[in-house]
Amino acid sequence: MNKIFTRIYGKFWYYIILVLIFVLGILIRTNLYFLTSVFEDDECRLAIALLEAKIYLALFLPLDAGQSAPPIFTICSKFLGDISGYSEKALTLIPFLSGIASIFLFFKICNDYFSKKLSIFISLFLFAINQQFITYSVIFKQYSTDVLTGLLCLYVFPKINLSVLNWKKFILISILLITLPLISLPSIFFIGAFILTNIINNIKNKNFYKNLAGIVLSFIAIMSLYYVFNLQPSKINMDFIFPNYWDDGFWKFSFVDFIRIIGFNIRFDFIPNKATLFTLILFLWGMIGCGFDKSKNRNTSLLMLFTFLGVLTASLLHIYPFAGRVGIFFAPIFIITIIRPFDTSTFPKPTYWITLLFIILSFYKYSPAYILNYKDDTTIVRYSPKSLMKELKQQFNPDEDIILINSASSASYLFYSSKQKFYTDKTYIMEIKPSERKEAFRYLDNLDKNQKYWLYLIKDYRLDPVFPLIEEWLKDKKVLYKKQERDSYLIHVQN
């Protein structure tokens, strides 16, 4: 009787804790989804690219406005935009739903993979309150769907054996593998790992190679077209607009640089935690353990290991950077492999307590204060293009005023002026750079005298800020009106 009570009581608390973690993760994302109604620079650029696409099929080709996103993601987003007037809520609906679904899918993976309930609690908690997962679930970019797609691969692929397929499953898997990169490009790493895992498991099975050849050939045929018409021109375009932008994500094939690139991603993925040493030890410990896994989870372990090796290879060859938001799809694997050494350790052995201590030291900044930061959108929204555009429209005098914007604010201006139906041909981009100080002041000083200007300054360049130059130039000018909201400014000045 006592054993039955303990079993029921234990299950009760197990589900109570799980529900609390789920509720916390969902509440944070839902609260921010309804609070956040402003697009920042990249979101505006992507929205503009969708607006400029006259037909849906054009989204299979490279995007304009310096953006790149998978075609199925952009097609679904454009559909939502077209029926909603490109409202922020509609365009962030896919990332939001992806963020919510990811919590449940991550739990399913952890529940299958880990043997300890505490491992499941810790992993799910780290996922539910992760700043990057939360942020990109309310931002109009594809990174939240990258996470969901990666998790789908991690959940489904270990269960598929390519040697035992009837024709229906063969067709379904072929379609799945072709479709996944059109939803999320990083899924290619999981697909490669899936194929390698199946080769290892079926190396002596002749029937397997027939199925593999058919699936791989169809995949290569479609991906070749995708590469020629979308990926290659997109890469050329992005390299031209943002040269050397992702250099931090390329591995230089040395142990020191290996540690650097892993540490770089750990710090990004688990902000505000900065103590990478313990996290790095746990990750390498867990990843090495994946290579020697002989348990029922072997396929999942091999899939994570080969995905990691694929990411490193792509980084080494400068094919795809392993850095920041474009590498966020790998963050769930970070969590699982970091917790793995604790899950495989036995109580009360020293490794049990050492791994638990390392986890605490790695994530100690996930405090109640950190969670309470998400009661508003200040951690997500840094700029105010929407309200300042509304104010500019109300106060602008077409007979007297000229609008000046810095180049970093151009996307915000284009999107929100269109949203507000505010049109004027008296808008100019200030061609000034902080590195060319004399030329910048010469440009500003040569503006027409006795002319009134509105300065719409939404975003500045982080590495090459021009706002300080403009502030210095304004010191001896007649400022008629000035408003700062977050890190954005609206200034009315008479030269």
Helices and strands as residue ranges (DSSP letters): H 2-35, H 41-52, G 56-60, H 71-84, H 88-91, H 93-113, H 117-128, H 131-136, H 143-156, G 157-159, H 167-183, H 187-201, H 206-226, I 227-231, H 232-241, G 247-249, H 255-269, H 276-291, H 298-316, G 324-330, H 331-344, H 350-362, H 368-372, G 373-375, H 385-395, E 401-406, G 407-409, H 410-419, E 427-430, G 434-436, H 437-445, E 452-457, H 467-474, E 478-485, E 488-494
